[in-house]
């Protein structure tokens, strides 16, 4: 089996730092920003977090349309709102919402959008999918559901249950059978199958994993799902890898980023593999996303790739911490370079910058950053910022 997993991105065999050329071949210049959603003053705190966005590319005349969703905190039964922009993020309007009509609990946490780039089984190319965590008001259970839209996000229907778990809180006293699942991420394998990565706490006592990263594959566009396969897991009951996000790289490779809860400051790590279904040794800690001056991200990562910046393009990683975007144009080798944040956030607010996303536009000539930004000590709105990408001379 061919497999490529970077284990030493910073160090030579003798322990010295790798001496690399400029690790980042791009600059970002902010062009504009807009507000996707702003909660009312009396809305449930923290208002909004965990934004996700896609740019349609398989829907004919609708191509170029932006669709966004996020965690929307309300005093009623929560939904995943769908916002649309037809002008490259200049303005947004509410298009629709996804409701939990199967359990009646509410679409509460961690939504993720995907436009199918190919037909998967009977689910046609261009179908919009949304996965999210369905949780009742008493947080007694967790369940990752999948919804579909065949009209570019105007209407939605339930498609399947990906995986279910127990009590939606982090509580080490809970038995495995009542521990939760979190944070779905959808993409498509090279051979046209839908794959969902997620975080799973259900093997704490039985296998000694506090939390692990796993995936399931669907051969029919999300109607049915195969067995769970573990990707990243550490025995000992302490380390909690979480929030997996995957992006395609050149030469058939893939990158996965994830946070490491219960390490100091919740650092972000990555792995690179030539198989989206095989990420190497489960207990390899990963390669750190950090700059030469020691700056790093502290949890809730997101990763994208653009072709600009050199022969191998540029990897872009967002997260909380130092209010910047980390970039690397050497396929993850060496240090990352800090780029200025596109959305000004207050790092003393726990919800500001929480699980933001970054999306290439126009073939990577621009990037769109959706980010929760504080409007008070208790509430956040969702801001969208667009930046032009400049290649260094």
C-alpha positions in Angstrom: 0.0 0.0 0.0 1.4 3.4 -0.9 1.2 5.7 2.0 2.7 9.1 2.8 2.5 10.5 6.3 4.8 13.4 7.3 6.3 12.6 10.7 9.2 15.1 10.8 8.2 18.4 9.3 10.4 20.5 11.6 13.4 18.4 12.6 16.4 16.7 10.8 17.6 13.2 11.9 20.2 14.9 14.1 17.6 16.9 16.0 18.3 20.2 14.4 15.6 22.4 12.8 15.2 21.9 9.1 16.7 24.8 7.2 14.0 25.6 4.7 13.5 28.4 2.2 10.6 30.8 2.5 7.7 28.6 3.8 5.0 30.9 2.5 4.8 32.3 -1.1 1.6 34.4 -0.7 0.3 37.5 1.0 -3.3 38.3 1.8 -4.8 41.8 1.5 -8.2 42.2 3.0 -10.7 43.6 0.4 -14.1 43.8 2.1 -16.1 42.4 5.0 -19.8 41.9 5.7 -22.1 40.6 8.4 -23.7 37.2 7.7 -25.8 37.2 10.9 -26.1 39.3 14.0 -28.1 38.1 17.0 -30.6 40.3 18.8 -29.5 41.8 22.1 -31.8 39.4 24.0 -30.9 36.3 22.1 -29.4 33.3 23.8 -25.7 33.6 24.3 -23.2 33.3 22.7 -25.4 34.1 19.7 -23.5 32.3 16.8 -20.4 30.1 16.4 -19.0 27.4 14.1 -19.6 29.0 10.7 -19.2 26.9 7.5 -19.4 28.0 3.9 -19.3 26.5 0.4 -19.2 28.1 -3.1 -21.4 26.3 -5.6 -19.5 24.9 -8.6 -21.8 22.1 -9.8 -25.2 23.8 -10.2 -25.1 25.6 -13.6 -26.3 29.2 -13.4 -26.1 29.1 -9.6 -22.3 28.5 -9.7 -20.5 31.1 -7.7 -23.3 31.4 -5.1 -22.1 31.2 -1.5 -24.1 29.2 1.1 -23.3 29.5 4.8 -24.5 28.0 8.0 -23.5 28.1 11.6 -24.6 27.2 15.2 -27.4 29.6 15.9 -28.3 30.0 19.6 -31.9 30.7 20.3 -34.5 30.4 23.1 -36.6 28.0 21.0 -35.8 24.8 19.2 -32.5 25.4 17.4 -32.2 25.1 13.6 -29.3 25.4 11.2 -29.9 28.6 9.2 -28.8 28.8 5.6 -27.6 32.2 4.3 -26.9 33.0 0.7 -24.7 35.5 -1.0 -24.8 36.2 -4.7 -22.1 38.9 -4.8 -19.0 37.2 -3.5 -19.8 37.9 0.1 -20.7 41.5 -0.2 -24.2 40.9 1.2 -26.1 38.0 2.7 -29.7 37.0 3.1 -31.4 34.2 4.9 -32.4 31.6 2.4 -33.8 28.7 4.5 -33.3 26.6 7.6 -32.8 23.0 8.4 -35.1 21.6 11.1 -35.0 18.4 13.1 -38.3 16.8 12.2 -37.2 13.3 12.9 -36.5 13.5 16.7 -37.8 17.0 17.4 -34.7 17.8 19.5 -33.3 20.6 17.3 -30.3 21.1 15.0 -28.0 22.3 17.7 -24.2 22.0 17.1 -21.5 21.7 14.5 -23.1 22.0 11.0 -21.1 21.2 7.9 -22.0 21.8 4.3 -20.8 20.0 1.1 -21.8 20.3 -2.5 -21.5 16.9 -4.1 -18.9 17.2 -7.0 -20.0 13.9 -8.5 -23.1 11.7 -8.4 -22.9 9.2 -5.5 -25.3 6.3 -6.0 -28.7 7.9 -6.7 -27.7 11.2 -5.0 -26.9 13.5 -7.9 -24.0 15.8 -8.5 -24.8 19.3 -7.2 -26.9 18.1 -4.3 -26.1 20.1 -1.2 -25.5 18.1 2.0 -25.5 19.3 5.6 -24.4 17.2 8.5 -24.8 18.3 12.1 -25.3 17.3 15.7 -28.9 16.7 16.8 -29.1 17.3 20.6 -32.2 17.7 22.9 -32.5 20.6 25.3 -31.4 18.4 28.3 -28.3 17.3 26.3 -29.1 13.6 27.1 -28.0 12.4 23.7 -26.1 13.2 20.5 -26.6 12.2 17.0 -25.0 13.1 13.7 -27.7 13.5 11.0 -27.4 14.2 7.3 -29.7 16.4 5.3 -29.9 17.1 1.6 -31.1 19.9 -0.7 -31.7 19.4 -4.4 -32.6 23.0 -5.1 -29.4 24.8 -4.0 -30.4 25.2 -0.4 -34.0 26.4 -0.6 -35.5 23.3 0.9 -34.1 20.4 2.9 -35.0 16.8 3.7 -33.6 14.2 6.1 -31.3 11.7 4.4 -29.7 9.4 7.1 -28.2 9.0 10.6 -24.5 8.8 10.4 -23.7 7.8 14.0 -25.3 8.3 17.4 -24.0 8.8 20.9 -25.0 9.5 24.4 -24.9 12.4 26.8 -23.7 15.5 25.0 -21.3 16.8 27.7 -17.7 16.0 28.4 -18.0 13.8 31.5 -15.4 11.1 32.3 -17.8 9.5 34.7 -20.1 8.4 31.9 -20.0 4.8 30.7 -19.0 4.3 27.1 -22.6 3.5 26.1 -23.6 7.0 27.2 -20.7 9.1 25.8 -21.2 11.5 22.8 -20.1 12.0 19.2 -19.2 15.4 17.8 -18.1 17.5 14.8 -18.9 15.9 11.5 -16.9 16.8 8.4 -18.1 15.7 5.0 -16.1 15.3 1.8 -15.8 12.9 -1.1 -13.2 10.2 -1.7 -11.2 10.0 -5.0 -13.4 7.1 -6.2 -16.6 9.1 -5.6 -17.8 7.9 -2.2 -19.1 10.2 0.6 -17.0 10.1 3.7 -17.7 11.6 7.1 -15.0 12.3 9.7 -16.0 13.0 13.3 -15.0 12.9 17.0 -16.0 9.9 19.1 -15.9 9.5 22.9 -17.6 6.1 23.0 -14.4 4.0 23.6 -13.1 5.6 26.8 -13.4 2.8 29.2 -13.3 -0.1 26.8 -10.2 0.9 24.8 -8.8 3.7 27.0 -9.4 6.5 24.5 -10.7 9.7 26.0 -11.8 10.8 22.6 -10.7 9.7 19.1 -11.1 10.7 15.5 -12.9 8.3 13.1 -14.7 8.1 9.8 -17.4 6.3 8.0 -17.8 5.8 4.3 -21.1 5.8 2.4 -21.2 4.1 -1.1 -24.6 5.7 -2.0 -24.3 9.4 -1.2 -25.2 9.2 2.4 -28.2 6.9 2.4 -26.3 4.1 4.2 -23.0 4.1 6.1 -20.2 1.5 6.6 -18.4 0.6 9.7 -16.4 3.1 11.8 -12.7 3.2 11.2 -10.4 4.8 13.8 -8.0 7.4 12.4 -6.3 9.2 15.4 -6.5 7.8 18.9 -4.3 7.8 22.0 -4.5 5.3 24.8 -4.2 6.3 28.4 -7.5 8.1 28.8 -6.2 11.7 28.7 -5.5 13.1 25.2 -8.6 14.3 23.2 -7.9 14.8 19.5 -10.9 16.6 18.1 -12.5 18.7 15.3 -11.1 16.9 12.2 -11.0 18.8 9.0 -9.6 17.5 5.7 -8.5 19.2 2.5 -7.2 17.8 -0.8 -3.5 18.6 -1.8 -1.6 18.1 -5.0 -0.4 14.7 -6.2 -3.4 12.9 -4.8 -2.5 13.7 -1.2 -4.7 14.9 1.7 -4.2 16.9 4.9 -6.1 16.5 8.1 -5.9 19.0 10.9 -7.2 18.5 14.5 -6.9 20.0 17.9 -5.4 18.2 20.9 -7.4 18.9 24.0 -5.7 18.2 27.4 -2.3 19.4 26.0 -1.3 22.8 27.2 -3.0 25.6 25.2 -4.8 23.0 22.9 -2.3 22.9 20.1 -3.3 22.1 16.5 -1.6 19.3 14.6 -1.8 17.9 11.1 -1.1 14.7 9.1 -0.6 14.3 5.4 -1.5 11.1 3.6 -1.9 9.8 0.1 -5.1 7.9 1.2 -8.1 9.8 2.5 -9.1 6.6 4.3 -5.7 5.7 5.9 -3.9 8.2 8.1 -1.1 6.1 9.4 -0.3 5.2 13.0 -3.3 6.0 15.2 -1.1 7.2 18.0 1.2 9.5 16.0 0.8 12.9 17.7 1.0 14.8 14.4 3.0 17.7 13.0 2.6 21.0 14.8 1.1 24.0 13.1 3.5 26.6 14.4 5.6 29.6 13.3 9.3 30.1 13.8 8.7 32.6 16.7 6.7 30.0 18.6 3.2 31.3 17.7 0.6 28.6 17.2 -3.1 28.0 17.1 -5.1 27.0 20.1 -7.8 24.6 19.0 -10.8 24.7 16.6 -8.8 24.4 13.4 -9.9 24.6 9.8 -7.7 23.9 6.7 -7.9 24.8 3.0 -5.4 24.7 0.1 -5.0 27.1 -2.8 -2.8 26.6 -5.9 -1.0 30.0 -5.5 2.3 30.4 -3.7 4.6 28.0 -5.4 4.7 24.6 -7.3 3.0 22.9 -4.4 0.5 25.7 -3.6 -0.2 26.9 -0.1 -1.9 25.3 2.9 -4.0 27.7 5.0 -5.0 26.9 8.6 -7.2 29.0 10.9 -8.0 28.5 14.5 -8.1 30.4 17.8 -5.1 31.7 19.6 -2.9 34.5 18.1 -5.5 36.0 15.7 -3.8 35.1 12.5 -3.9 32.7 9.6 -1.1 30.2 9.3 0.3 29.5 5.8 2.8 27.1 4.4 3.8 26.7 0.7 6.1 23.6 1.2 3.5 20.9 1.7 3.6 21.4 5.4 7.4 21.1 5.7 9.1 23.5 8.0 7.5 26.3 10.0 4.2 28.0 9.0 4.2 31.7 8.4 1.8 34.1 10.2 -0.6 36.1 8.0 -2.7 38.9 9.4 -6.1 37.9 10.6 -9.0 39.0 8.3 -11.4 39.4 11.2 -10.5 41.3 14.3 -11.4 39.2 17.4 -10.9 39.5 21.1 -9.0 36.4 22.3 -10.3 36.9 25.8 -13.8 36.0 24.6 -14.0 32.2 24.5 -16.5 32.2 21.7 -14.6 34.7 19.4 -12.9 33.0 16.5 -14.4 29.6 17.6 -14.1 27.2 14.7 -14.0 29.7 11.9 -13.6 28.5 8.3 -11.5 29.7 5.3 -12.7 29.0 1.7 -10.9 29.6 -1.6 -12.7 31.7 -4.2 -12.0 32.1 -7.9 -9.5 29.3 -8.1 -7.6 30.6 -5.0 -7.2 34.2 -6.3 -9.2 35.2 -3.3 -10.1 33.6 0.1 -13.2 34.0 2.2 -13.0 33.8 6.0 -16.1 33.3 8.1 -15.5 34.0 11.8 -17.5 34.5 15.0 -16.7 38.1 16.2 -17.6 39.4 19.6 -20.2 42.2 19.8 -20.3 42.2 23.6 -19.0 40.1 26.4 -21.8 37.6 25.8 -22.7 37.6 22.1 -21.0 37.0 18.8 -22.0 37.6 15.2 -20.8 35.9 12.1 -18.5 38.1 10.0 -17.4 37.3 6.4 -14.1 38.8 5.2 -12.7 38.5 1.6 -9.0 38.9 0.8 -7.1 39.0 -2.4 -4.2 36.6 -2.7 -0.9 38.0 -3.9 2.0 35.8 -4.9 5.4 36.9 -3.6 7.9 37.9 -6.3 
